[in-house]
Amino acid sequence: MDLKFLFQRQQRLLELELEIARERFKHYGLRGNAVEIAVRNFLESHLPRSLSAGTGEVVALHSDVHEKTSGQIDIVISNSQQPFIGPRDTPTTFFIEGVHAAGEVKTTLNRSILPGEFAKARRFRALRARNLSRLVAVPKPDSWLSYYVFYRPYFLLGLETPADWRAILLELMEYIEKHRTLPLDGIFMLDQEVVILISPYLDYPMSKQTGIPFKHFIDGKETLGSIHIFNTDTPLAFFMAWIATFRSSFFDDENPLAIYLQDVLSSVPPAEIIISENVASNEDFIKFAERGDVLKALIEVLRLDFPIRNEKSELSTNSQYS
C-alpha cells in the first residue's frame, strides 16, 4: 500500500470536514471564536477515544518558571488521567498530568504576533508534570520519550499565514537563541504546506535528518535540540499524526498513527527546503558556521532576507542583542 497516497487522500477529507465545521459554527452566529470551536469539534471527531478536546487553563504543582498556570489556551487535549472534564467549549481548569497536548489556533498567523505567542507557549511548556505510572520509574527527562513524561507538547496551527514561512522560522530561532529554551514543539502552516517541528534532543523519531541544532537547557544542563522543517502536501494529516506520536507515560500504549507517520517520513525523500539564497555567499553565515553555531549563522542570514519592518521594532530588537 502507498502510505503517502493514503495520507494525501485523508488530507482532502480532513480539509473538507474542517471547512464544513467552520462554516457551520459561523452560521450559528459564533463568529468570535468559530474557528476554535470548529477545530475542537474536528479534533474530537478524529482523536483516539482516550483523548478529548477542550479549552481552558492548565495548572501544575511544579514549574520551571514562577507561574504555575498556563493562562487561557484555545485547544487543550486531555488524556484519561484528567479528573474534571467540562463541556467541550466551556473554559475548564486542567491538571498538567491529565493533559496530552495543547496549542493555539490562528485564523491568520502573522509574524508580528509570534513573540507574544511564544511567551504564552513557554508559560505552558514550563509546567512540569509528575510521572504517574506505578510500574515504570522515570527519574528525569534525559531522552526524547522521557522528556514528554514531564513536559507536554504545544503547537501553533495557522490556517492562513501571510508571512513567508522563513520569517516565522526566523522569529522562532531568535527566541530560542535569546532564551535558550523551547517555546513550543510544532508550527503548522496549512496554507503554505510547511511544518516546523522542534525537538528537545538531536535524536528525533520523526526524522532521520540532523535538522538545525541549537543549544538550550533541560534541568539546568546544556543540551542540543533540533529544528526540523517539512514541506508537505498533507499538513493537516501530518498534524493529526504528530499529536498521536506523544505519550505522557511509558505505561501508555503507542498510537499506530504515529508509527505510520514515521514510516512515511522515512520512506519518502524529503522535498528540498531552501532557507535562504544568500547562505553560500554570506560571510556572517560562514563565520558562525565555522564556530559550530549553525542557529546563529542562519539567524544572521535570515535577518537580511526579513528585516524588521519599522524603526521602533528595529530599535527594540537591536537593544536585545547589544
Phi, psi and omega in degrees: 000139177277100183294326179297320177297322178298317178295321179296317179294319178294325178302315181297320179293318180295318179300315180295316180296319180293320179295318178298317180298317180299315181293323181296315182287330172297318181298327179284000177085012181265050188294328184300319180230031183299322182294314180298317179297317180298318181291320177298319177297318179296314179297318180302329182282339188239350178288155172304154186298337180282353181243152177217154183256139178208194178215153178149207184246142180252136181237156180212157175279336183229146180207154177281351178235180183294318182290137177244019175228155185269337194083172183294130180236137182301308186237118173239117180263118185264150172255186186290350180275354183286117186283328184240115178240116178266187175304143189307318187258012176258127181305132185228157173264127183245144170275139184301325180296335179263013180255133177269318179194167178207165179177179181244145176250127181239119174300319176231116180261097180266153177298324187295335183270353187297317178306317178292321179293321178295320179296319178295318179297317182297324179299319176289315185295342180278345179293130186248120180274165174253146177290122184264354182288131176273351185260330184236120177276132178236097188289324183200163182277070187258010175212170181302313184291315181290333179303318185276001166287327182264328182237150183251141181291149181228142184226159166244125178247109182258119178284323175226134180232095181298326181285151172300139183301334180289331174291324175296317178299319179300313179300319178297312182294323178295321178296314181297318182294325181283316188261346182054045180206158178277123175278329183198181187243342181200141173236123184243113181254096190295318184289327179271354179056042179234136177236129175246119179246142182239128181248141177290344181228160176295321179288116189226120185294339183272359182203140174271351180280155180291325184078191177266111183285150175211156179263137174206179186244134173234121184055037178078001181252131179293131185224153176264121172256185182207146177251131181238134183243131180236131171259108189227141176272008177231055186295327181286318175296322176301316180300313181296319179292323179297317178302321183288347183291330190274148172229131181273359177204148174293345179281340180288146174285150175286146176270129184297334181300322179296323180295320180291323176299314181297325178293318178297315181294329181280327187269334182263122178302131182294142176295148182293131179249119177255110181282319179203139176286344186268000187301310188297327186257356185280121183293323179296320179299313181299320181297311181288325179296323178295332177279354181089007180258080183293322180302310179298321180298315180291325177300314181299321180291314183290334175297329177287322180285328184227073181292159175299139192278334181229159187296321182297314179295323182294319179296320179297317181293317180299323180294331180291329187254006180281000000 
